[in-house]
């Protein structure tokens, strides 16, 4: 009888420990808008997810949902993380105009230099110092940028004059305002909509970095690509990789540490490095297709700089109306870009 009782107690204890282990296993749903073979999912997000799983000893499981598989649209991704529709999301901040006012400064024309890794480091540090309040509803994992922005068009853009009247896709309100100042007609839309818009003639071209070009078939749909002198891009868009605050807070301390150890400026830099690799691959694809690569010289690039500078003046004035010192933020952004380019 004693042996039977002892066996029963051992079985109950075993079940108890098993239940405890199961209770400490967490499944997180990760949602983003690009197909899994695109650069950022393939080179940054998926490796990050597998690293989290490995470092947690399998106690964190991450389910990958690509290309909006969980529903909604790319502009809704930030709120999906905030509201717990998904646990982790990656999205473009410019898809929700007027919401990330302080963060917008990195989208101003010719703000970023030195490539996406350095610019991503600068942007993440900038957000932590100057715009953390814009992310207080979520757990910010990383804020980053893409590489130098350029034009991909059906007809060649060889100077300011040739852009005038073209219907060009812009990825944010700042970029759309810049396009107006440059003489184009902006058409706002998220990246996944670009392929159909180009194929149906809704737009004459698009503004995206080289990195995203392969996944949306840019080099097949247009044959002209216009870049600028030096390492500068005409524009840069900003991104955020965020986690639902409650999902993070519910984690035991050791699993929080796994997340924390894989968050922050180094994660932002890894996204930037992936962007840089993607830029090289996208350019190589256009070269292989023998597309027309237009590189504007220093003098012409300066003309674009002068014309686009009005965008920053507009932004500073608009921020002043919202009680934000835009001029100071622009100065701080440039200082951080310079710091990370040393």
N, C-alpha and C positions, 0 to 999 in steps of 0.2 A: 504493500500500500504506500509506504514511504517513497519507494522508488518511483511508483506511478505519479505520486504528488510532485516529487522532485522533477520528473520528466515534463510534467505539465507546466511547472513553473519556468523551466528552461525554455520550453516552446513559446510560452507567453512573452518571456523576456526577449526572445529572438524576434518575435513578431513586433514587439515594441521598438527594438532597435531598427528593424527594417522600416517600420512606419516613419521613424524619426529621419532615417536617411532619405526616404522618399520625400518627406516634407521639406527637406533642405535642397532638393533638386528643383531648379527653377527653369522654366521655359520662357524665353523672350522672343517676341515676334519683331523681326527687322523688315521694314518696308521702305522701298525707294523706287524711283521712276524710270531707271534705265534697264535694258536687258542685261542679264548676268555677264555676257561677254564684253560689255563696254568697259572702258579702262578703269573707272573708279570702283565699280562692283568687283571686277576681276582682280585688280591689283591692290586695292585698299580695303574695301568693305568686307568681302568674303574672307581674305586672310586674317583680318581683325577678328571676325566672328569665330573662326577656327582657333585662333590664339586664345581667345577668352575661354572657349570650351576646354582647351588643353590645360591652361593655367588654373582653371577651377577644378581640375580633376574630374571633369565630366558633370559637375554639379550644376553648371549653367549650360543649358541647351539653347541654341539660337536657331530659330526657324527663319529661313531666308524667303522673303517675298519680293520678287523683282517686277519691274515694269508695271507698277500699280496693280498687282494681283489681288490686293486686299480691297480694291475699290477706291473711288474718289479720284481726284486729280492732283497733279504735282503741287499746286498752290495750297492744297489742304494738308500736306504732309506734316508741317510743323504742328498744326493743331491736332493731328492724329496722335502725335507723341504726347502733346500736352494733355489731351483728354483720355488717353489710354486705349484708343482704338488700335494703335500699335504701341509696342514698348520702346522701339528705337526707330528713328527715321533719318534720312539724309535728303536734303532739299536745297534749292536755290533761294536765298533770302529775298532776292528781287522779285520773286513770283508773288509776293504779298506787298504791293506798293504802300508806302506811308507807314509801315509797321516797324521797320528796323531803321529808324531815322539816323541814329548815330553810326550804325554799321555801314550805312550807304556811302560814307566818305571814300571807301576803297573802290567804289565803282566809278568815281570821277575820272574823266579822261586823263590818260598818261600818269595815273597815280602810282602804279606798280612798276618797279624795274627789277632786274636781276633774276627773273624767272619765278615759277610758281612755288618752289620750295621756300625760298627766302621770303617771298611775299606772303605765303601762308603763315610762316612764323610771325611775321610782322602783324598780320591781321589777327591772329589768335591773341597775341599779347595786347594788341590794341583793344580788342573786345573785352578782355579781362580787366583792363585798366579804365576803359571809357564807356563801355556799352553793356556791362554785365546785367544791368537792370532789364535789358531787352530780352534776356534769356532766363529770367528768374522763375518762370512758370515751368521750366524743364531743367534737366541735368545736362549741361553743355559738355559734350565729349570732345568736340573739336570744331573750330571755325577755320575755314581755309579759302583759298582763291584758286582760280584756274590760271593757265598760262596766258601769254600775250594774245589779246583779242584781235581778230582781223576779219576781212570781208571775203565772202565766197559768193560769187555772182555769175549770172548767165552771160552778161556783157562785161567786158573788162573795166575795172576802175583804175585808171592811170593817173588820176588827179582829182581835186575837189570838183571840178566842173562835170566830170563824167559820172559822178554819183548823183547829181541833181535829178530829182524826179523819180528815181528808182524806189520801188517798194521793197523795203529791207526789214527783215525780222529783227526785232530787238528783244532782249531777254529781261529788261527791267525798265522802270520809268526813267531812271537816270540815263540809260543808254538810248531810250527812245527820244528823250529831250536832246541828247547829243546828235542823234540822226537828223532831227529837225534843223538844228543849228548848221549842220553840214549840208543841208539842202535835200536830204532824202525824205521819203514818206515812210514813217515807222509803222510797223505792223507787229503788235505785241503778241507773243505766244510762247508756251513752254517748248523746250527742245524736242520732245517726242512728236510734236505737231509739224515740225519743219519739213520732214520728208514729203508728206502729202501736200503741204502748201507749195513747195517747190515744183512737184510733179504736176500739179493742177494749175500752175501759173498764178496762184494767189499772191506770191511774192517773187521778186526778181533776184533776190539774194538773201543772205543771212549773215549775222554777226555771231560767230562761235570760234572758240580756239580750235587748233588742229586736232586736239585730243578727242573731241566728240565726233569729228567728221566721219570716221569709218562706220560707227554704229548707226548713223542716220543717212548713210549713203551719199554724203555731200559730193565726193569726188566723181560720182557717177551722174549726179543731177546737174552739176554746174562744172564749168571748165576753167574758171578764172578765180584766182586767189590773190588778194592784195594785202601785203604786210608793210610794216613801217621801218624806218631806219633805226639801227641800233637794236638793243634788247627790249625796247619798250613796245608795249602793245597799246593800241588805241584805247582799250577799255579792259576792265577785269570784272568778272562777276564773283559774288561771294556766296559761300555755302555753309551750312551748319549740319553737324552730325549730333543728334540730341536724343535723350532718353527720358521716358516718362518719370517724373519726379517720385511718384508713389511707388513705382516698380523698383526704383533704385533704393528708396528709403526702407522698403520691406526686406531687402537683402541682409543676411547676417554680415557681421563686420568683416569676416575674411573674404566674402564674395564681393563686398563693396570695394575692398582693397584691390581685388583683381580688376574691377572696372576702373578704379582710380589709377592703377599702375599702367593702364592702357588708354589713358585719356590725356588731354592737354596739348601742349605745344609740339611735343614730339610726334603725336598722332597727326596733328595738323600738317607737320612737315612731311610725314609719310604720304598723306593725300597729295601734297604738292609734288613730291617726287614721282608719284604715279601719273600726275598730270603732265609732268615734264617728259616722261617716257612715252606717254600717249601722244604728245605733240610731235615727237620725233617720228613715231609710227604713222601718224596721220599725214605728215609732210611727205614721208617716203612713199606713201600710197599715191599721193597726187603726182609725185615725180615719176613713179612707175607708169601712171596713166598718161604721162606726157601732157599734163594740164598746163595752162598758162600761169606761171608764177610771177606776179608783179611785185617788185620791192621798191617802194617809194624812196627817193633819195632824201638826204638830210634837209635840203631846202624845201622840198614839198612837204615833208613831215612837219617842218616848222609852221608851214601854212595851216595845216590841220590842227596843230597845237593852238595857234592863235585863235582860230575860229571856234574850236571846242572849249576854249578857256571860259567862254560865256556861261557854259553849263555850271562851272564851279561857282561863279558869281550868283547865278540864279539859286543854286542850292544853299549858299551861305545866307542869302536874303530870306529864303523860305524857312530855314532853320531858325533864324532870328525871330521870325513870327511865331515860332513854337517854343521860344524861350531857350533855344540851344545855341551855343557859341560855335557855329559851323567853321568859322575861320580858325579858331583855336584847334578844333578837332582835325581839320585838314593839315594844319601845321604839325600836330602830334603824329598823325598818320605818316607824313613824309619823314619825320624824324625816326620813326620806328623802321620804316622801309630802309632808310640810310643805315641805321644801326645793324640791321640783319644783312646788309650788303657789304659790310666791312670784311 
